[in-house]
Amino acid sequence: CPFVCGLRTRWAHPLQHAPLAVSLRYANGASGRYIGSLGVPIRLAKTGVKFVHHEAVKFDVSVYFEANGHGTLLFSDAAVDAIVEAQKAASTSGDSAKEMAAARLLAARQLINQAIGDALSDMLLVEAILSMKGWSFAQWDALYEDLPSRQTKLAVADRTVITTTADETQATAPADLQPQLNGLAAQFESGRCFVRPSGTEDVVRVYAEASTEAKANELALIVAQTTWKLAGGVGDMPTSIA
């Protein structure tokens, strides 16, 4: 995101949409705050790369990565045309900084795999960006620090009892579940939590994060217990996070 936004600022050509990041609820909250600090809008999508990609292609320039690492950088045809036009105009006017910025964006488009976002092309692009910025991997890693988080799953009799919004940011049923989750998260510093039904088995997946590992575990347990009560948990109510 800093790479794309920085270059776009230099070539200063209007696009229909500003560069945008597409993320998931599973992305660490610290990453969202960092991206937001860059002035980059974030769209949340349903879990699964096909859903994230579908959202990303709606925009001129977009970046997406799943929490498991899969992702890529996308350029629309309109964006490519605009960048090429900006490069030509900068060359004609003798503005070498704008010409270089446009050239680097076009080079990034050629290097990155927009179809499947394979790890090798992602890695090579990162290496190129770090080299241009003169950064080490340690400096890159220090841009922000992930919040401690915990994931677990809870067996239920019928996972369809729980429904969520399309981007899985809010539980829509049972009716009392989301208000309780909101209240629980508010009790913890940097608290965030959500639940969603599994797509393959009768379990509910629980995610929680907080300012410390102990608090993240505590929040995950309380969320699991609350969900067990409201969504028909199977077996004994959880008393610890395995």
Secondary structure, DSSP 4 states (H G I P E B T S, - for coil): -HHHHHHHHHH----SS--EEEE-TTS-HHHHHHHHHTT--EEE--SSHHHHHHHHTTSSEEEEE-TTS-EEEEE-HHHHHHHHHHHHHHHHHT-HHHHHHHHHHHHHHHHS-TTT--HHHHHHHHHHHHHHHT--HHHHHTT--PPPEEEEEEEBS-GGG-EE-TTSSSEEESTTHHHHHHHHHHTSTT-EEEEEE-SSSSEEEEEEE-SSHHHHHHHHHHHHHHHHHHTTB-SSPP-S--
